[in-house]
């Protein structure tokens, strides 16, 4: 596929400033970016280049188009949301395109990012440690909120936590080929925000959070002035309204929320730290 690079052993130099990666693995990050967000794309591209990665830009789906509706969007289907805004559908469809690219490339694993992130120099250490064969989906970015997590696990010198409740931000994550296939199959129809969908535990697929995020969304941090730029895919203002659904649906959602709260009552609340080189959280 054009733009997707499969690294073979012959492509790996013995001595190079570039980050070397396992053969047959897609490791140049796929960066989702709107066509008119050239400054954001250039900033994140240059960050990755500094750490030895050649990022690939994947055009984002633009929900600002008049009458836009996501291909798989299924409102009023008693999912996690009753309706989604066009911007939320566009984010979902953009990530579906990234999963599809990974699947069509046939590589072992991929990294998906959005263009509003800051990247830590620690990112360059990931190729030797990342184990999506075991964990399926690894959330790489940190966020400034406490959440309940399950078991703490070791991943080749890194620490990851099992995600057991909804977590914000799918701005940077890694996933295996089989996980990408699973997400595509599960999202043929959807009515759920992307973050909740990607990191929802499934039978045979337990996503994990990197305890020390190697990336972070700019809006979560005290951002250096040079990182300013046009609004990102998620930051674009969408003043449309999504309905909350009828009373029976809202009661069902509240019951599900109480169930999750009960199940997670004994799990610790934690917040991912940020790896070296990233600015601190705003709060």
Helices and strands as residue ranges (DSSP letters): G 9-11, E 30-33, H 38-50, E 56-59, H 86-105, E 109-114, E 117-119, G 121-128, H 132-135, E 137-139, E 141-142, E 147-155, E 158-163, E 172-176, H 177-186, H 194-198, E 208-210, E 212-213, E 215-217, G 218-220, G 225-227, H 247-263, E 269-270, E 273-274
